[in-house]
């Protein structure tokens, strides 16, 4: 069984390029539902500020060694037409892209607003190793991000992405150190060309008491678009457990590269049953 204080990194918020830490708890054999709201803002190497709101709804099932998740997000984006949620700045040749009406423009720097369903993500994680005292573990996770976001609105590329990550943690008293590496195969469309890329994270969690944890982590992803940039950001979070079934989490992040937002905030509520 996984350590109840084990914090892992989920690639991205799956929507806006910001990683989200969450606790792998003792909810073995239980379903959970969570809903959140995330906001980020940045220029991404353009002359225009792009603001992104996302509302992800997550369903999960966890056993002693397996964790299955399905994330369905709703996205609202306002800003440069060549900035794609979760990707960053790209060369977007779609004549119907965000800010161009119905093919009325061809520049890659037009601006506009759009909203709708984002890319739905499914993942399956397996604990490769867990120590008997539950102070050390190693997880392998596979992920598919389906291209359900409307590429004509600039909400996504319209193509599927496939990823694999390896994450570990080590508990020492009230502290938990964690980190991981991952690789994503990004799908390219007729209008947006992407490269495959590696990502990595490292952080620490501190147990304040039986109900509260705080922590921080650093996340990096290499450049995946010729006109884009790498992602580099630091985030801090707080998690509060009301009881065995209900938890709330909040985070704030700061970006240090053009591939990341300048800043972001978010919160989510999780119920297990």
N, C-alpha and C positions, 0 to 999 in steps of 0.2 A: 504494500500500500504506500502511496506517495506521502511525503511529509506534508502536514497541514499548513506549514509556513513557507512552502516552496513557491517562489515567484518566478514566472517564466516570461519570456518576451513573445508577443504575437506580432508577426511581421506587419507592421504598419499601422494602424487601426484598420488596415485593409482598404481604407478609403482615401486617406489624406496623407499617407506616407509617414505618419508618426507612429512609433511603436507603442504598444499598450501593455503594461505589466498586469498580471492577474495572478491570483493565488490558486494553486492546485491544492484543493482542500480534501478533507476526508469524506467528500460527498460520493463515495464509491457506490455504484449501482443506482445513482439518482439522476433524474432529469433536472435541467435548470433552464430558465428563460431570463434574458436580460435585455434591457433597452437603455439607450444612452443618447447623448447629444454632444457633438464635437464641433469646434470652430477653429479655423486657422486662417492666417492672413500673411501674405508675402508677395514679393515682386518676382521671384524665381528667375532673376536675370533679365527681366523685361522692364519697360518703362511704366507698366501699369500694375497697380496693386490688385491681386486676386484674392477674394474672400470665398471660403468654402465652408458650408454647413453640411453636416451629415447626421442622420438619425439611424444608427444601426440597431437591428433587432437580432438577437442571437439565441439559438436553441442548441443545447449541448446535452450529451449523455456521457457519464464517466464511470468506468469500472476500476478495479484495482490497478490495471495496467494500460487500459485504453481510454482515450478521450476523443469523442466525435463532436464536431461542431458544424453548424450551418449559420452563416451571417447574411442577412438580407438588409441592405442599406437604402435609405432615401437620401438624395444629394441635392443641394442647391449651390450653384457656383456663379460668381459674378466677377468678371475680369478678362484678362487676355485670352483670346481664342486659341492660342497655341500652348496653353497650360492645361494639362490633363490631371484630374485628381488621382493621387497615388503614383503618378509618373513624374510630373513636373513639366518643364519647358520642352517642347518638341517642334519639329518641322511638320506642321499640319497642313497638308495640301487639299483637305476636304473642302470643296466649294460651298458646301452647306454647313460648314462649321459654325460654332457659336459666334454670334456677332455679324454674320454675313447674310442673314436672311435665307432665302431659298436660292442660293447660288449667285447672289448679286455681287460677291466680292471674291478676290483671290489672294489677298495678302494674308500673311501668317500672323500679323500683329493686331488684327481687329479685335474689338472688345464686345462683350455681351453677357447676358445672363441666361441661365437655363436651370431646370430642375427635373428630377425624375428618378426612376429606379437606378441604383448603382450596380456595380458588379457583384453578383452573389458568389460567396466563397464557401467551399466545403473543405474540411480538413479532418485528418485522422492522425492522432498521436499515440505512440506506443512507448512505454517505459522499458528501455533496453536493460537497465540495471538500477536496482534500488538497494541500498545497504539495509541490513537487518535493524539497525537503530534509527533508520529513516533520516539520516543526516547527510546522505549523498545520493544523487541520482543522475541518470543520463536518459534523455528522451529523444526519439526520432519522430519527426512529424512530416507528413506529406500534405500538400495543399493544392487545390484547383480553384482558380478564380475565373469564373465563367464570364464571358464577354456580354453580359446582359445590359450594360449601360449603353445608352444611345450615342453612337459615335458622331451622328449629325448634330447633336447638341453639345459635343465636346465633353460628355460625362465619362467617356472611356474610349478605348481603342476599338471596341467591338470584337476583340479576339480573346481567346482563352490564355491564361498564364498558368504555369505549373511550377511548384516549388517543393524543396526538400530542406529541412533544417535539423540541426543537432544541437540540443540544449542541455546544460548541466547546472547543478546547484550544489552548494556545500553549506551546511548549517553549523554554526559555532555559537552556542549560547542563544542570545536573542538576535544575533546577526545571521543573515543568509546572503552569501555571495552567489551570483548567477551570471551566466553568459552563454553565448551560442554563436554558431555560424550557419549561414544558409545560402542557397543558390536558387535563382528563379529563371525559368525559361519564359521569356516574354513574347507574346504573340504580336506579329507585325501585320498591319492592315495595308490596304492599297494606298492609303494616304499617310500613315504613320509607321515609320520604321524604328524598331527597337532592338537593342542588343540584350543578350543574356547577362546576368550580373550576380555577384556575390554580395552578401550583407553580413554584418556582425554586430553583436551587442555585448555590453558588460555592465553590471550594476550591483547594487547592494540593497538589502531590505532590513529594516529594524523593527522588532516587535516591541511596541510601547507597553502593551498590556494584552489581556486576553481578547480584547475587542478591536484593537487598533494597530495597524502597521503603517509605516512610512518607508519611502525608499527613493532611489534615483538611479538612472541608468543613462548610458551613452549608446547611440545607435549610428551606424554607418552603412551606406549602400553605395557601391561604385556607380559611375555614370552609365546609363543605359540608352541614351540618345545622343547622337552626334552634336546636336545643338543644345543639349541639356548640361547638367552638372551632377556631381555626386550629392548624396544626402549626408548631412552631419548635424546631429542634434542631441541635446541633453534634455531629459524630462524628469520631473519629480512627481510623486504620487502619494496619495493617502487612501487607505482602505479601512472601512469601519464595518464590523460585524454586529448587527442588531441581535441576531440569534442564529441558531443552526440553519435557518432557511433564508434569511434576508441579509444582504450586504450592499453597501454603497461604496463607490470608488470615484475619486476625482484626480485630475492630473493637470499639469501645466508644462509646456515645453518651449525651448528657445532653439532656433536654427542658426547654424554657422556656415552654411553653404547655399549657393543659389538653387540647389535641388530640394532644399527644405523650406518650409514656411518660416517667416521671421519669428512668429510666435503662434501658440495654439493652446487651447484649454478644452476640457471636456469632463463629463461625468457619466456614470452609468449605475443602474440599479439591477441587482441580480436576485432572483428567487429560486430556490431549490425545493424540489418536492419528490 
